Amino acid sequence: MIMNITIIAVGTHGDVQPCVALGLGLQAAGHKVRIAACANFEAFVCNRGLSFFSIGCDPREWLVSDEGRDWLKSSRNPIQFIRGLTRLMQPSMERSLADSWTACQGAEAIIYSLLAISGYHIAEKLRVPSFIALLHPVWDTRAFPNFLLPEKLRLGGTVNLLTHIVAEQLFWQPFRGLINEWREQTLGLPPAPFFGPWGRMKKQRFPSLFGYSQFVMPKPPDWGDWLHVTGYWFLDRPAEWKPPADLVDFLAAGPPPVYIGFGSVTDSNPEALTEMVLKAFAITGKRGILLTGWAGLRKADLPKDVFGLESIPHDWLFPQMAAVVHHGGAGTTAAGLSAGIPNIVIASQAEMYFWGRRVAALGAGPQPILRKELSAERLANAISIATRDTGIKTRAAALGQRIRAENGVANAVRAFHKHI
């Protein structure tokens, strides 16, 4: 059965890229796929051969604002994290709801990311099947607390479950009035329950796709068979892509370097951050690859043993590194672990700290470092540990091998067809 599928992907590149990979998997299975995301992803999506629709949101604008920078400083506080995120989203929410409704016209199935909360309601109106696509373990369980809290907290099953319910409400209640008004005026639906759609979703055994590896975060025993931990949704680089010749020459000229990049995380003083990174390289004596990213790190006037670039496919670069230092975003963490090399996470807030803790718990890297506590000496020490500890290197290599043996996209497509 060939279907028209709309995937609503709200977020940064790390949120959108896995959805594009999933879309390509569904397209290869014969379906027609449209990706609805913010406008700056149009070329990225269309160049992959998928249909695109622009929705009114731009996470980069959120992150470069003063409020966005304050949110990134919320560190490990989960309440501040969720409240800050909802405040950032609210100004663009009304337009995003309207655009998502337009993007889903003609859809026979809808898949939506965590921040695209419109997808559930639109599917209800259109009476079509829908799936939530999640890159984190965002679902009730007694096995561990909400992922924004430390896993090692001994809270007990009941309190663990309560942390998930509280997190749902912190995210739902700020938008409840706006969404219910939209449901009534645009969709012609009655208001959602006071506590949101979550209770109904759980009662209906709502199918959910978790795009991460069971080897990184095992599926809890109290999750049903409608909750699918599929493996990562990796997007292969285009067949025609070729690496820059000067980068190839740099890699061949010496031992494997250490990669440092902060992805979608912005920084109020990129020049100081660049100097801190260069000092860490000097302390360790390691060669380096410096990715500018949204942090705005300098890529000019670098020492001869540090190579700067703006972007590069992780699946090509990371396997050639001695270690990777990154912000702990879900997508970059997936790429770093899949490469089978040590990972060092510099986390700006709770979501990223979660993946940093997982890396350390799996023995694939040292303990994560909070961005606000980062110094050249701390970074140099973490690099030294990651590149010298044979246990870390062995465990990282073994984990990477297991992750690469999974086919997350194929597993997700099978789960989609099972529920359809």
C-alpha positions as CSV (number, residue, x, y, z in Angstrom):
1,M,0.0,0.0,0.0
2,I,1.6,3.2,-1.2
3,M,1.0,6.2,1.1
4,N,1.5,10.0,1.2
5,I,3.5,10.6,4.4
6,T,4.3,13.9,6.0
7,I,7.1,14.0,8.5
8,I,7.0,17.2,10.7
9,A,10.6,17.8,12.0
10,V,11.0,20.8,14.3
11,G,14.5,21.5,15.7
12,T,18.1,21.9,14.8
13,H,20.1,20.0,12.2
14,G,20.5,17.1,14.6
15,D,16.7,16.8,14.9
16,V,16.0,17.1,11.2
17,Q,18.7,14.9,9.7
18,P,17.4,11.6,11.3
19,C,13.9,12.4,10.0
20,V,15.3,12.9,6.5
21,A,17.0,9.5,6.8
22,L,13.7,7.9,7.9
23,G,11.9,9.7,5.1
24,L,14.4,8.2,2.6
25,G,13.8,4.8,4.0
26,L,10.1,5.2,3.6
27,Q,10.5,6.5,0.1
28,A,12.7,3.5,-0.8
29,A,9.8,1.3,0.4
30,G,7.6,3.0,-2.2
31,H,5.9,5.8,-0.2
32,K,5.7,9.5,-1.1
33,V,7.3,11.5,1.6
34,R,7.2,15.2,2.5
35,I,9.4,16.8,5.1
36,A,7.9,19.8,6.9
37,A,10.7,21.8,8.6
38,C,11.9,25.3,9.0
39,A,12.9,27.2,5.8
40,N,16.7,26.9,6.2
41,F,16.5,23.1,5.7
42,E,14.9,23.3,2.3
43,A,18.0,22.8,0.2
44,F,19.2,20.0,2.5
45,V,15.9,18.1,2.1
46,C,15.3,18.7,-1.6
47,N,18.9,17.8,-2.5
48,R,18.1,14.4,-1.0
49,G,15.1,13.9,-3.3
50,L,12.3,14.5,-0.8
51,S,9.5,16.9,-1.0
52,F,9.7,19.9,1.3
53,F,7.3,22.3,3.1
54,S,8.4,25.3,5.2
55,I,6.9,25.7,8.6
56,G,7.3,28.8,10.8
57,C,10.1,28.2,13.2
58,D,13.9,28.8,13.2
59,P,15.7,27.2,16.1
60,R,18.9,29.2,15.3
61,E,17.0,32.4,16.0
62,W,15.9,30.9,19.3
63,L,19.5,30.0,20.2
64,V,21.2,33.3,19.3
65,S,18.7,35.4,21.2
66,D,19.5,36.6,24.7
67,E,16.8,34.3,26.1
68,G,18.3,31.4,24.1
69,R,21.7,32.0,25.5
70,D,20.3,32.1,29.0
71,W,18.5,28.8,28.3
72,L,21.7,27.2,27.2
73,K,23.1,28.2,30.6
74,S,20.3,26.4,32.4
75,S,22.8,23.5,32.8
76,R,21.4,20.4,34.4
77,N,18.2,21.9,35.9
78,P,15.4,20.0,34.1
79,I,12.7,22.4,35.1
80,Q,14.6,25.4,33.8
81,F,15.4,23.4,30.7
82,I,11.8,22.7,29.8
83,R,10.5,26.1,30.9
84,G,13.1,27.8,28.8
85,L,12.4,25.7,25.8
86,T,8.7,26.5,25.9
87,R,9.4,30.2,26.2
88,L,11.6,30.1,23.2
89,M,9.0,28.2,21.1
90,Q,5.9,30.3,22.1
91,P,6.4,33.3,19.8
92,S,6.5,31.1,16.7
93,M,4.0,28.4,17.8
94,E,0.9,30.0,16.3
95,R,2.5,30.1,12.8
96,S,4.0,26.7,13.2
97,L,0.6,25.2,14.0
98,A,-1.0,26.8,10.9
99,D,1.9,25.8,8.6
100,S,1.9,22.2,9.9
101,W,-1.8,21.9,9.2
102,T,-1.2,23.1,5.6
103,A,1.8,20.7,5.2
104,C,-0.3,17.7,6.2
105,Q,-3.1,18.3,3.6
106,G,-3.4,15.1,1.6
107,A,-1.3,13.1,4.1
108,E,-2.4,9.5,4.7
109,A,0.0,9.1,7.6
110,I,1.9,11.6,9.8
111,I,5.2,11.2,11.6
112,Y,6.3,14.0,13.9
113,S,9.2,14.9,16.1
114,L,9.0,15.7,19.8
115,L,8.7,19.5,19.3
116,A,6.2,19.1,16.5
117,I,3.3,18.6,18.9
118,S,0.8,19.6,16.2
119,G,1.2,16.3,14.4
120,Y,-0.9,14.3,16.9
121,H,-3.9,16.7,16.7
122,I,-3.8,17.0,12.9
123,A,-3.8,13.2,12.5
124,E,-6.8,13.1,14.8
125,K,-8.6,15.6,12.6
126,L,-7.7,13.8,9.3
127,R,-8.3,10.4,10.8
128,V,-5.0,9.0,9.6
129,P,-2.4,7.0,11.5
130,S,0.4,8.9,13.2
131,F,3.7,8.1,14.9
132,I,5.9,10.1,17.2
133,A,9.6,10.0,16.2
134,L,11.8,10.4,19.3
135,L,15.6,10.7,19.6
136,H,15.5,10.4,23.4
137,P,13.8,7.9,25.8
138,V,10.8,10.2,26.3
139,W,8.1,7.9,27.6
140,D,6.8,6.8,31.0
141,T,8.8,4.1,32.8
142,R,9.4,2.9,36.3
143,A,12.9,1.8,35.3
144,F,14.6,5.2,35.4
145,P,13.7,8.9,35.9
146,N,13.1,11.3,33.1
147,F,16.2,11.6,30.9
148,L,16.8,15.2,32.1
149,L,17.5,13.8,35.6
150,P,20.5,11.8,36.6
151,E,20.0,8.0,36.0
152,K,21.7,7.1,39.2
153,L,19.1,8.7,41.4
154,R,17.6,6.0,43.6
155,L,14.0,7.3,43.4
156,G,12.1,4.1,43.2
157,G,9.6,3.0,40.4
158,T,6.7,5.2,41.5
159,V,8.8,8.4,41.7
160,N,10.6,7.6,38.5
161,L,7.2,7.4,36.8
162,L,6.1,10.6,38.3
163,T,9.2,12.5,36.9
164,H,8.0,11.6,33.4
165,I,4.5,12.8,34.1
166,V,5.7,16.1,35.5
167,A,8.0,16.7,32.5
168,E,5.0,16.1,30.2
169,Q,3.0,18.7,32.0
170,L,5.8,21.2,32.1
171,F,5.9,21.0,28.3
172,W,2.1,20.8,27.7
173,Q,0.6,23.4,30.0
174,P,2.2,26.5,28.5
175,F,0.8,25.6,25.1
176,R,-2.6,24.1,26.2
177,G,-4.6,27.3,25.7
178,L,-3.1,28.1,22.3
179,I,-3.4,24.5,21.0
180,N,-7.0,24.1,22.2
181,E,-8.0,27.4,20.5
182,W,-6.4,26.1,17.3
183,R,-8.1,22.7,17.7
184,E,-11.5,24.4,18.0
185,Q,-11.1,27.2,15.4
186,T,-9.0,25.5,12.7
187,L,-9.4,21.8,13.2
188,G,-13.0,21.8,14.4
189,L,-12.1,19.5,17.2
190,P,-13.1,19.7,20.9
191,P,-10.4,20.9,23.3
192,A,-7.8,18.3,24.4
193,P,-8.1,17.1,28.0
194,F,-6.6,19.3,30.7
195,F,-3.6,17.1,31.1
196,G,-3.1,16.8,27.3
197,P,-3.1,13.9,24.9
198,W,-0.6,11.8,26.8
199,G,-3.0,9.7,28.8
200,R,-5.0,8.9,25.6
201,M,-1.9,8.0,23.7
202,K,-0.8,5.6,26.4
203,K,-4.2,4.0,26.7
204,Q,-4.4,3.6,22.9
205,R,-0.9,2.1,22.8
206,F,0.2,4.8,20.5
207,P,3.0,3.6,18.2
208,S,6.3,5.4,18.8
209,L,9.6,5.2,17.0
210,F,12.8,5.8,19.1
211,G,15.7,6.6,16.8
212,Y,18.6,5.5,19.0
213,S,20.4,2.3,19.7
214,Q,19.4,-0.3,22.3
215,F,23.1,-0.7,23.0
216,V,23.3,2.9,24.1
217,M,20.0,3.1,26.0
218,P,18.3,-0.3,26.5
219,K,14.5,-0.5,26.2
220,P,13.0,-0.6,29.7
221,P,11.2,-3.8,30.6
222,D,7.8,-2.0,31.1
223,W,7.7,-0.6,27.6
224,G,5.2,-2.4,25.4
225,D,5.7,-3.8,21.9
226,W,4.2,-0.6,20.3
227,L,7.3,1.3,21.5
228,H,10.1,0.6,19.1
229,V,13.8,1.3,19.9
230,T,14.9,0.9,16.3
231,G,18.6,1.9,16.3
232,Y,19.9,5.2,15.0
233,W,18.6,6.8,11.8
234,F,21.8,7.5,10.0
235,L,21.9,9.5,6.8
236,D,24.6,8.4,4.4
237,R,26.6,11.1,2.7
238,P,25.7,11.7,-1.0
239,A,27.5,9.3,-3.4
240,E,29.0,12.2,-5.4
241,W,30.4,13.9,-2.3
242,K,34.2,14.3,-2.2
243,P,36.3,15.6,0.8
244,P,38.3,18.8,0.4
245,A,41.7,18.0,-1.0
246,D,43.5,20.1,1.6
247,L,41.7,18.2,4.4
248,V,42.8,14.9,2.9
249,D,46.4,16.1,2.8
250,F,46.2,17.3,6.4
251,L,44.9,13.9,7.6
252,A,47.7,12.1,5.7
253,A,50.4,14.3,7.1
254,G,50.4,13.0,10.6
255,P,48.7,10.9,13.3
256,P,44.9,10.9,13.7
257,P,43.8,14.3,15.0
258,V,41.1,15.1,17.6
259,Y,37.9,16.6,16.4
260,I,36.3,19.5,18.3
261,G,32.9,21.0,17.3
262,F,29.9,22.3,19.2
263,G,27.2,21.7,16.6
264,S,24.1,23.8,17.0
265,V,25.2,25.4,20.3
266,T,25.9,29.1,20.0
267,D,28.5,30.9,22.1
268,S,28.5,34.5,23.3
269,N,32.3,34.7,23.0
270,P,33.5,32.4,20.1
271,E,36.9,34.0,20.0
272,A,37.6,33.1,23.6
273,L,36.3,29.6,23.1
274,T,38.6,29.2,20.1
275,E,41.6,30.3,22.1
276,M,40.6,27.8,24.9
277,V,40.4,25.0,22.4
278,L,43.8,25.9,20.8
279,K,45.4,26.1,24.2
280,A,44.1,22.6,25.0
281,F,45.6,21.3,21.7
282,A,48.9,22.9,22.6
283,I,48.9,21.3,26.1
284,T,48.2,17.8,24.8
285,G,50.4,18.1,21.7
286,K,47.6,16.7,19.6
287,R,46.7,17.6,16.1
288,G,43.2,19.0,15.7
289,I,40.1,19.4,13.5
290,L,38.1,22.5,14.4
291,L,34.5,22.7,13.2
292,T,33.1,26.3,13.3
293,G,29.4,25.3,13.6
294,W,26.8,27.6,15.2
295,A,29.3,28.4,17.9
296,G,31.2,30.5,15.4
297,L,34.7,29.1,16.2
298,R,37.5,30.7,14.2
299,K,38.8,28.8,11.2
300,A,41.4,31.3,10.0
301,D,44.8,32.0,11.4
302,L,45.1,28.6,13.0
303,P,48.3,26.8,13.9
304,K,49.6,24.5,11.2
305,D,48.6,21.4,13.2
306,V,44.9,22.5,13.5
307,F,42.6,22.4,10.5
308,G,39.4,24.5,10.5
309,L,36.3,23.9,8.4
310,E,32.7,24.9,8.4
311,S,31.0,21.5,7.9
312,I,31.8,17.9,7.0
313,P,29.9,14.6,6.9
314,H,30.5,13.0,10.3
315,D,30.3,9.5,8.9
316,W,33.4,10.2,6.7
317,L,35.5,12.2,9.2
318,F,34.9,10.6,12.6
319,P,36.3,7.1,11.9
320,Q,39.6,8.9,11.0
321,M,39.9,10.7,14.4
322,A,41.7,9.7,17.6
323,A,38.7,11.1,19.6
324,V,35.8,13.5,19.1
325,V,34.8,16.4,21.3
326,H,31.3,17.6,20.9
327,H,28.3,19.2,22.6
328,G,26.3,16.0,23.2
329,G,23.5,16.5,20.8
330,A,21.7,13.3,20.0
331,G,22.8,13.2,16.3
332,T,26.5,14.0,16.9
333,T,26.6,11.5,19.8
334,A,25.2,8.8,17.5
335,A,27.8,9.6,14.9
336,G,30.6,9.6,17.4
337,L,29.7,6.3,19.0
338,S,29.0,4.7,15.7
339,A,32.6,5.6,14.6
340,G,33.9,3.4,17.4
341,I,36.2,6.1,18.9
342,P,36.3,7.8,22.3
343,N,33.8,10.6,22.8
344,I,34.2,13.7,25.0
345,V,31.0,15.6,25.7
346,I,31.0,19.3,26.6
347,A,27.3,19.8,27.6
348,S,25.6,23.2,27.7
349,Q,22.3,21.9,29.2
350,A,20.4,18.9,30.6
351,E,19.6,17.1,27.3
352,M,23.2,17.1,26.2
353,Y,24.4,16.1,29.7
354,F,22.2,13.0,29.5
355,W,24.1,11.7,26.4
356,G,27.4,12.7,28.0
357,R,26.5,10.5,31.0
358,R,25.5,7.6,28.7
359,V,28.9,7.9,27.0
360,A,30.7,7.7,30.3
361,A,28.5,4.9,31.7
362,L,29.2,2.8,28.6
363,G,33.0,3.4,29.1
364,A,33.3,5.0,25.7
365,G,34.7,8.3,27.0
366,P,35.4,10.3,30.2
367,Q,32.8,12.0,32.3
368,P,31.1,14.9,30.5
369,I,32.1,18.5,31.2
370,L,29.6,21.3,31.7
371,R,30.3,24.1,29.3
372,K,30.2,26.7,32.0
373,E,33.0,24.8,33.8
374,L,35.1,24.3,30.7
375,S,38.8,25.4,30.7
376,A,41.7,24.6,28.5
377,E,43.2,22.5,31.3
378,R,40.0,20.4,31.8
379,L,39.6,19.9,28.1
380,A,43.3,18.9,27.7
381,N,42.9,16.4,30.6
382,A,39.8,14.9,29.0
383,I,41.6,14.6,25.6
384,S,44.6,12.9,27.3
385,I,42.3,10.4,29.1
386,A,40.3,9.6,26.0
387,T,43.3,9.1,23.7
388,R,45.5,7.2,26.2
389,D,43.1,4.9,28.1
390,T,43.2,1.6,26.3
391,G,40.0,0.4,28.0
392,I,38.1,3.4,26.7
393,K,39.4,2.8,23.2
394,T,38.5,-0.9,23.3
395,R,35.0,-0.3,24.7
396,A,34.3,2.5,22.2
397,A,35.4,0.3,19.3
398,A,33.2,-2.6,20.4
399,L,30.2,-0.4,20.9
400,G,30.7,1.2,17.5
401,Q,30.7,-2.3,15.9
402,R,27.4,-3.2,17.5
403,I,25.8,0.1,16.5
404,R,26.9,-0.2,12.9
405,A,25.4,-3.7,12.7
406,E,22.0,-2.3,13.4
407,N,19.8,-0.8,10.6
408,G,17.7,1.7,12.5
409,V,16.0,3.1,9.4
410,A,15.0,-0.4,8.1
411,N,13.7,-1.3,11.6
412,A,11.7,1.9,11.8
413,V,10.2,1.3,8.4
414,R,9.2,-2.3,9.4
415,A,7.6,-0.9,12.6
416,F,5.7,1.7,10.5
417,H,4.3,-1.0,8.2
418,K,3.4,-3.3,11.2
419,H,1.1,-0.6,12.7
420,I,-0.3,0.6,9.4
